[in-house]
Amino acid sequence: MKKRRLVQGNEACAQGGLYAGCDFYAGYPITPATEILEIMAREMPRQGRVFIQMEDEIASISAIIGAAWAGAKTMTATSGPGFSLMQEGIGYAAITETPCVIVDSQRWGPSTGQPTKTSQADLMQARWGTHGDHPVIVLTASGVRDTFEMTVEAFNFAERYRVPVILLLDEVLSHLREDIYWPEPGELEVIDREPPSSPEAFAPFGGHGFLPLGGGKRFNVTGMAHDKQGFVARGAQAAAGLRALMERIEGQTMTMARYSEEIPDDAETLIVAYGITVRAARRAVQLLAAEGLVAGLLELRTLWPFPAELLRGAIQGGQIKRVLVPELNLGQLVLEVERILAGQVPVARLGRVDGYLITPEQIAEAITEQAGPSAESKRQRRAAHATS
Amino acid sequence: MLPQDPYQLRLSGSGGQGLITVGVILAEAGLLEGYRVAQTQSYGPEARLGASRSEVILSSRPIAYPEVSEPDFLLSISQDAFDKYGSQMPEKSLILVDDFYVTLSRSESYPQQIYALPIIHTAEELGNKLVSNVVALGALNRLLGLVSEAHLKEAVLRRVPAKYRELNASALEAGARLGRPQAKAVG
């Protein structure tokens, strides 16, 4: 029988990277992501893989992009201040269609902020932190096993779509230890970039396959707008290239939607949550159920591209009367939810920014309040009925 | 058998006193015992001397929310930690403090059951104050009966370097002696 193991979030992330075949890691230590770097520093050389501690985060992102073009599966991990420094590199990775994984364990910001306090306030930065329209995939996780799986998935998406993939963790999840079943080799799917049919036929950009530099064809990798061969593009050609780049990701939104739907048929309230806040939401659903109020939970693991269709589907049928979006910021994902559900159901926000988690009680209370006096009296009637 | 299921513990002290390690060991012992476990931590920007806490939940069922919401037990081995967390404890809970480093306010009467034991002194007698955390672990497990002594010892030995195994095993035993049923509650 498989044994459960006690594993920390950051450890699951590092081990997920190793499981996915990461063979080049470059990074710079920062709370609360440091354990990822420490584990990689220990494990990578042991396994014949490359680990480099760089002088800063700008160098770290540059190193993983360069190594990706040398054919490696690459990864770095950081937190807010380092993630900000990486933005220029992320844009470069996006326009050069470079597969790489960037982990951001969120902490309270902006700036140095509160290094040991948690947050989910880098959500919009993860999507839009670098300038210009650009494709990017953003994933998250709510538990330790989940962190392992989503790290592997981040590599898979990077490899399949040739795009930088950002995995958002947070201080609490990074340091949380839980008992998990350790994924066996072969248990999780691992995807590797496909080689082109031949080096000669290879177009370095905008197409299929990946040929590393030195793989048998000379080409230019540039941050300038470029055509499929890497030559500078302008005007309509640049526009077409950008549109195609965006479509490659956004056209696959539902294919890469990772989520869990826990919505009872008679639920009138839907909680849309992501990351560590899911845990409070799940408990809140239990607390409310004990009081006779049925709520459902939609947990999003893929945040960008945002699975709008999934959200619309979740409220279809008219049973859902209200939606609550709890998050550890002053309102980021909720903007997307409000936009998509506009005019259909009321969407309420619950934000917390003191560096601590939203509690199950806070979510339950927000829902009771949102449900209004009728739900409150119904709840009391049911509770009275249950005790009589 | 857990005194409560799930059972929620808050372990507090100053940064550097090894409270996070105690949490990890207890979680691991809980896992050996067959429980579902979650261990979290909270600490300030300073690596040492700030109040630091580590929390453990042991449960026979999957744990939805991994942080402690209503602690059943508090360990405090520094005054700062007790001042910060003691007042947050529910009435029907149990508190274990170091009898020398934590002074209970005379003017206050505590509804909780409080044990004051010579945790740090016991570690000093073993020749190393650094094992105070393991002494506390032995004491709290004997007081609460959370996991078997064998599982606790196994979990301790997994987490300590080979050259300190004997010292830590002694610390665990000494702690267990402190926490024996004859130990008297002061509160």
Interface residues (C-beta under 8 A of the other chain):
Chain A: R4 R5 L6 Q114 P115 T116 G143 V172 H175 L176 R177 E178 D179 R279 A280 R282 R283 Q286 L357 T359 P360 E361
Chain B: V24 A27 E28 L31 R36 V37 A38 Q39 T40 Q41 S42 Y43 G44 P45 I63 A64 Y65 P66 E67 S69
